[in-house]
Amino acid sequence: MSTLKVNTLEEATSGGATYFTAKAWANFNGIGTVSILADGNVSSITDRGVGFYTANLSNTTPTSNQSVTGGANNAYNVAYLGVLCRDDDVAKSTGSVGITTAKINGSASGPQYDAPDISVVVMA
């Protein structure tokens, strides 16, 4: 098998638009004992309390100012949406990302909660 390694991909037709790829991603179960279901460059997930997690990266990112996005599904089919955002209580680091999951129902946001299906993507 061959390995192709590149630093930058450019689109040939637009004169230099750069493609960016995720530096890390994970899908995990955040209820009870946290378990990673699938991942790329995530070595473990630390459970820091209800709705608070740290994604520990296998390889560091080039900056601690990553863009973090993701989502959390409805816990047991209840009538609210779950959202994921970067946890500002965790110091920015190139080796990990603090995340939190919370309930949203209409225009009101609710408390943090553990969800059975959480996805996070880290861009840097």
HELIX and SHEET records of a PDB file:
HELIX    1   1 ALA A   75  ASN A   77  5                                   3    
SHEET    1   A 8 SER A  35  GLY A  40  0                                        
SHEET    2   A 8 ALA A  24  ASN A  29 -1                                        
SHEET    3   A 8 ILE A 118  MET A 123 -1                                        
SHEET    4   A 8 SER A  67  ALA A  72 -1                                        
SHEET    5   A 8 LEU A  81  ARG A  86 -1                                        
SHEET    6   A 8 SER A  96  ASN A 105 -1                                        
SHEET    7   A 8 PHE A  52  LEU A  57 -1                                        
SHEET    8   A 8 VAL A  42  ASP A  47 -1                                        
SHEET    1   B 7 SER A  35  GLY A  40  0                                        
SHEET    2   B 7 ALA A  24  ASN A  29 -1                                        
SHEET    3   B 7 ILE A 118  MET A 123 -1                                        
SHEET    4   B 7 SER A  67  ALA A  72 -1                                        
SHEET    5   B 7 LEU A  81  ARG A  86 -1                                        
SHEET    6   B 7 SER A  96  ASN A 105 -1                                        
SHEET    7   B 7 ALA A 108  GLN A 112 -1                                        
END                                                                             
